[in-house]
Amino acid sequence: MLKYYNYDVVFQEVPDEVSLAINITNCPNHCPDCHSKHLWENIGEELTEDELNRLVDIYRGDITCVLIMGGDASKNEVETLAHYIKHNLNLKVAWYSGRYDNPQNIGDFDYLKFGPYLSDKGGLKNPDTNQKFYKVFNGKLVDQTYRFQKH
């Protein structure tokens, strides 16, 4: 069961999108320098299709994307929600995962970010980051990490 702690509308996490970012709890990754350790706990409200509809309805017309932040403990449920968002809510879908493994059906995602946070490598803004941000284009992952970095 996916639970979420909070949500916000964000502008920088997914380039060219206004995203409803939903912070999923019960994170199994436990990155040593995690800035959201409270998300390690299995707390919050269940993220059902009805709850997702309620959240999206608050911002309908203002958002272009739903960003799932985490959910690595329930990868199949994230994929099921992504399918629902894309095909029933007609919004783009992004997933920030602290792991490196692709979802089984990347076609239900428009954007994917992979990799744990490593303080010595930094986040997406750091040219030395281990994290990668991809746009899904024609069933293939196209690296877009450079879009977070100053040139």
N, C-alpha and C positions, 0 to 999 in steps of 0.2 A: 504494500500500500504506500503510495506516494503521499507525503505530507509536505506542506510548505509553511515557512515561518513568516514571510512577508513578501511584498511585491512593491515595485515602483516603475514609473515610466522613465526610461533612460535613452540617451541620445548618442553615447559614444561606444557602447559595447558591440553594436552591429553597424558597420558603416552604411550610410545612406538610409537607415531605417530608424523609425521611432518605435521603440520596443517596450512591451510590457514584460519586465524581468521578474521572474518568480523564483524565489530562493527556496530550493528543496532541502529538506533536512535528512538526517540519518546518513550523512556522508561517511563512507567507509575509508576514504583515502587518508585522512589525518595528516595532511601535509605539515611538516614541522613549523613552518612560518605562516600558517594559515591566518588570514585576517578575520575569519568568520568561524571561529572554533565552536560557537554556539550551534552552528549547523551540523555538528557532528552528532548531536543528540537526536533521538527519534521523537521530535516534538512538533507541535503545530496542528493545523487543520488538514484534513484529507483533501487532496486535489483530485476531485472527481470531474466528470464532464459537466455536471450541473454547476459546480463551483467555478470551473473554468469559464463557463458561459457567463456567470455572474460577474466575474472579474473583467472579462472582455467587454461586457455591456457597459461597464463604467466608463471605458475609454474608447468605445466604438466610434470610428471616424477620426480619431486622433492617433491611433497606433497603426503600424503597418506590419508588425512582427510580434510574435510571442517568443520570448527568450527563456528557456528552461535552464536555470543555473543549478547544476548538480543533478542528483538523481542516479548517481552511479551504482547505488545499491539496488536499484530497481530499473535496470536498463530496458527490460521488456515493456514496463509500464510507461516509460518515457517515450518509447517508440509508438506505443498505442495512442498516447496523447498527441504526439506529433501528427499522426495520421488523422486524428479527429480534428485538430486545429486546421490543418491544411485543406481537408476535404469538406469540413462542415462549417468552419468559421471563416474560411477563405482568407486566411492571413498567412504570412510567411512564418517559418519556424526556424529558430536557432537553438542550439544546445551547447552549453559550456560544460564539458566533461573534464574531470581531473585525470582521466585515463587516456590510453592511446588507441583503444580498439574502436573500430567503426561500428555504427549500428548495422543491423542486418539489412535494413532497407533504407539506404541513404536518400532515396527518392522522396521520402516524406519530410526531408529537411532541406532548407535553403542555405543554412550556414551551420558549420560545426567548428568548435574550438576544442582541441585536445591537449592534454598534458597537465601534470601537477604543477603547482607553484613551487619553484625552487628559488630561494632568496638569492643565491649566488648567480642565478641566470636571469632573474627578474621576470616581469610580466611581458605582455605583448609589445609594449613600447620599447623594450630593450632589444637591440639587434642580436644579442647573445642568448635570447630566450630559448628555452626548450619547448615552449608552447607554440602551437600552430593554429591559425585561423583559416578556415576554408570556406569558399562559396561552392555550393553544389551546382554544377552546370552540366546538363546532359548526362547525368548519372556519374559524373567524375568529380573528384575533389580538386578544386583550383585554389592554390595557396594565395591567400590575401593578407598574410601576416604583415607584409610591408606597409599596408595601409595604416597601421597603428604607429609606425616609426617615422620620425622626422628624417628627411633626406638632406 
